[in-house]
Every structure is written in structure tokens, then in C-alpha cells.
Amino acid sequence: MLLGVDTGGTFTDFVLYADGALRVHKVLSTPEAPEQAILTGIRALGLDPARLSVVHGSTVATNAVLERKGVSTAYVTNRGLADLLSLGRQTRPDLYDLEPALPPPPVPPGLCHETGGRLDASGETVEVLTGTDLDALCAWLDTVRPRAVAVNLLFSYVDDRFEQAIAERLAGRDDLFVSAGSSVLPEYGEYERGMAAFLNAYVGPLVQGYLDRLAGALAPAPVAVMQSSGETVAADQAGRHAVNLLLSGPAGGLQGARHVAGLGGCERLLSFDMGGTSTDVALLDGGVRLTRDGQIGGWPVAVPMVDMHTIGAGGGSIARVDAGGLLQVGPESAGADPGPACYGRGGMTATVTDANLVLGRLRPDAFLGGDMPLDVAAAERAVDTVAAALGMDRVDAALGIVSLANEHMARALRVISVQRGLDPRDFTLVSFGGAGGLHVCALAEALHMHRALVPVHAGVLSALGMLAAPRGRQRSRTLAQPLDEIAVAEVEAAFAELAGQARAELEAEGVAAADIREQRSVDLRYRGQSYSLNLPWSGLEELAEAFHELHAQRYGHRLEAPVELVNVRLGLQGPVPALPLAGPAGGAPTGDRVVRLPDTGVEARVLERAALGVGTRISGPALIVERVSTTFLAPGWAATVDAVGNLQLQRVEPA
């Protein structure tokens, strides 16, 4: 039996796949000891760990970085470079702020140590690493007594012998987690490599301890963990590379969207995951896209992770009128406590959820399957406050709140599509998360899209995605040579070197050698540029022209300048798990329950999603309710239940 588990801040979601059928379950999370919620859910499902194979999406690393609650971490670098991580790239979040607040350094000066072992860009030794240097480092560590050490020496991606000598010397020290930049991210860019080594050390002991406890509690069940790249890795290997788990949960959501949409015949997707506080948007064009320019909590993360854009727009986003009399929505959120006014927990401010309730798009008796009735009067009072400040009636104010939230999300979707030279009309908009279905039609219309999809099990899609993700590894190495001077044999040798250990790891996890697929690519740039573009590797002959064309598509121009090959990248993947899904066995919608929508005055049918069988077609307006979410099918839209239970939405007339 396969069990997917996604640990969130409020709930821990479970998807069990056994005998061709799915079971879903939710329990409250236990943030101080996340494994306890997992064990509680397994007991509630009546499962025997001896019969399970578990794939887990963990938020331990993410929360530790966001809350700045990692372990005490020392930073070891070359002489004269102790303040490297504090200086960063000297960029400001607000260009016109002449007196920006100085953020705290990632590593306090008292935990930074300088030593020998310096190379130049060609790998020649500038300063040797002596035994005296190593003795001094150990003596210093005895004084400051950190839980972890990040080692980042100049040009270690060319030759890592000095970093490895330090790591070997420290290997025998009890309970000291050592992270070397050349092992975590063997690429050029001393700041990005140093931050990757630091983040890996900062959260590594926490992740390793958590996974050890979880694996011990679930023994003998094998446990795998979702990586930020959308691939899984065995838990006993994941702890040493904790920086690769920072987007573990969201990566599961994208894999879930890819899987269920693919079963429904949709391959090119724009996704948006709308929760209570934020919305994550991404583009999937036949597969999950990766980026090396991610950020977590304001810190750069250059290891491969799903290419995702996040904004502060969710169901709990607060609406207010600013000093200039303009309506603003978000990024502040009411959170879960006190939450939107309609939750009845003391919240007084209007939120997007309150506005949807006022507009009749949320049913007060159907929230969380009726277990949590919503307070309509409280929502109306909160929206009335905004309406009075704007000088309009309640319904118009609620429409304004929802419309502004929609515009924020539409703008985010344009960032990952239009701004990259892609036409949204060529894609299907797929929504998930608790609030996504309420906004899917409006967002599709804003982007002039005619197709949308609300997946089956959208409320636990990340947990489902854990089961649909392949085993995999991502490896890279900097070569940094002119494209017209490098030999094909040198590039092929670099790929072969990267593949060796990664293949061995996958085979140790039970993946047959013949089933491992390789995805080879290279990063190219014009000489003098700081940023590069990634292209599939197919040899050198056509590579330069392909780069010119991609650069013109992305930036609108091409240059008559030499092209450099910067990095080689290798992705290794095992087979994608077979996870067939059967559509619901319900019939045509029955009943005559209708509600009147205050903004249009028209009546909308209220339908239970579980009662809609395969092939059922519904015309808007309608509210399709389920335990964890509601889909608002707007006028001018129709929905059809496909073979796996997805709602396939089609725009039938201009709105």
C-alpha cells in the first residue's frame, strides 16, 4: 500500500492508494513534533506500517528557514572573506529607499572563521591549507561549539580538495553537521554557493533528526521524501541534503496537478494553488519546470527547485481602504486565528473569504462539509466597513474585493507566462487549494483562456502528488568555457562523472539501471552576461543558434557576441509511478437546491461534487461543493466530469 503524506502548518493530509482505490484523510498538524501527526493519521486509518511504503512532503526545513529557527551554524571560508554572506549581491528590495534597514547577517561575525586553502579561477593554489590551519579551526570550534559548520572556499567548484580536507578533519567530531559548498552546489558564484552550504547546515540537523525519528517509528516501512525538484529521495539520504527539501510540499502539489491533469488529457498547464494566506502559481509544459533562482525567506536558494511564483493573495487576505481612498487587498492575512470575520473567532476585518460569502459563492452550511458553519452576519458587517469607506453598497464592495484579489493573481500568472513569451491561451488553467475553485473562471477570463480544470481531490493534491512523483536526482557542475573552444568529449565526460554516484544512489533505492532516464542540459550565456539560459544538450553543432533563438524569445533581442557554456546539468529519474484513478460512479445532478447570487440576481444550482458521475455536464452559474473546497462555475462556463473525476471547464460564451 502506498501512503502519501503532506505536512502543512494547520493540517496533515493523507492519501492512501491500495487495491486501485484512494482513501483520503486529514488530521491536525503537530508543529513541535510533525511525526506525531503522521503516526496519529496512520492509526486513524487502521494501517499496519509493515505493509506501507510512505512518501512524505516535509515542512521542517521550510519552517526553520522562514522562522529563523535553524541550529547554531559556523561559517568557514578563506582569509578576508568572512563577511561574504552579509554583503551578498548588495541589492535592495526597494530601489528608491535611500535608508534601507540593514537585515541581520545569515551568520553572526562571531561564528565566521577564516582559514587557508585558496585557489584562483584556474584551480592554481594561491594559499595552501596547512595542518596549523586545521588545528586552529578545531580549537576555534571547541570555543564557539556550533551544531553545524558550512565550508565555502573560493573556486572549490574547480577543485574541492581543500574543502574535503576540512570536512574529513571535522568528520570525527560528535554531533557536528558539516556541509561543504562543493558537495551541495559545485557551481560558480561564491555567494550563492555559500548560501546553499549555509542553509544546508542551518537546517540539516533538524531535518536529519526528524527523518530519523519518523523512519524509526514507521519501521519497517520504507520512507521517501519529496525534494524541491519534484522528485523523491530515500529518507536516509535526504537529511544530508536538507537544502533540497525547502519546497517539498509545493513540489508535491505540482506533481499532483501534472498527474491528474495528464490523466484527463491536459499536458500544458498554468497552475495556481490558492490557500488562506498566499497563492503559488507555476507553469507546467509537459513536465515540472525547475529554477536555480529561487528564494526562501529572502535568502537565495540556487539548488534546483520547482519554478514557482508566490504572492500574498489568499482567502484570508485582508481588504482595507488606504489613506488615498483606494481599496487594497493583501498581502496582510487574517491567518487561521482569528481568521476571516465569518469564522466567528473574533476577526473583525473583511477578507476575500468574507467577500465570497457575501456574494453567495460560499455556502455557510457547506464549509468543511458542514462541520464549520460560517457567520454570514459577521461577514456582512466586515464588508460594510469597507463599503462605507468607499461610499458604495455592500455587494459592490464585495465585488471590488474579489476583483482586486483576482487581478493580483492574474498578474502573477502573467509573470510566468506572458513575460516569458508564452501565450496563456495555449494552456489550461488548473486550480487547487481550498480557495482556488472560487476564482478559477474569473482568472481564466482575465487571461483570455477558454479552458480550465479543477482536479479531483484538489484539497489534498500535494499528498496525492507525493505518490505520483518519480525517484530522482539533480546534479550540476561548472565548466565556464567559450562554446567554440570546448570539445564534445569534455562535455560528455562531465555528464558521465555526474551520473556515476547519482545512478548508484538510485539503484540502491531499488530503481533498475535500465529504468533510469537521463535529462542532459547546459547553461549558456553571452560573454559578459551574469545570467544564463538552460537548453537541452544535443551536441555542439546546433547549440549556439538554439541559444540565440531562445534569447530572442525571452528578451526580445539577440547579440553578435561570443557564447559561453557555463554549467552542465544532469537530471536522473526513475519510472513515473503508475497511479490510475477511477472516476466517480454518481449519476446526473439531482435536486433543485438553488441560491440567488446578490451581484447578478440570477439563481445558481448547488451541487454535491461526489454525486456527479463521469460524463456529467453542468452549465453555469452553479456552486459545486465538496468537503474541502467549493467551485464557482460562472455564467458562460460549462463543466464536464472527466474519466478520473476532474472538472473540465470550458468557456462557452464571452462573459
Buried (B, 14 or more C-beta within 10 A) or exposed (E): BBBBBBBBBEBBBBBBBEEEEBEBBBBEBBBEEBBBBBBBBBEEBEBEBEEBBBBBBBBBBBBBBBEEEBBBBBBBBBEEBBBBBBEBEEEEEEEEEEEEEEEEBBBBEEBBBBBBBBBEEEEEBEBEBEEEBBEBBEEBBEEBEBBBBBBBBBBBBBBBBBBBBBBEBBEEEEEBBBBBBBBBBBBBBBBBBBBBBBBBBBBBBBBBBBBBBBBEBBEEBBBBBBBBBBBBBBBBBBBBBBBBBBBBBBBBBBBBBBBBBBBBEBBBBBBBBBBBBBBBBBBBEEBBBBBBEBEBBEBBBBBBBBBBBBBBBBBBBBBBBEEEEEBBBBBBBBBBEBBBBBBBBEBEBBBBBBBBBBBBBBBBEBBBEEEEBBBBEBBBBBBBBBBEBBEBBBBBBBBBBBBBBBBBBBBBBBEBBEEEEBEBEEBBBBBBBBBBBBBBBBBBBBBEBBBBBBBBBBBBBBBBBBBBBBBBBBBBBBBBBEBEEBEEEEBBEBBEEBBEEBBEBBBEBEBEEEEBEBBBBBBBBBEEBEEBBBBEBEEBEEBBEBBBEBBEEEEEEBBEEEBBBBBBBBBBBBEBBEBEBEBBEBEEBEEEEBBEBBBBEEEBBBBBBEBBBBEBEBEBBBBBBBBBBBBBBBBBBBBBBBEBBBBBBEBEEEE
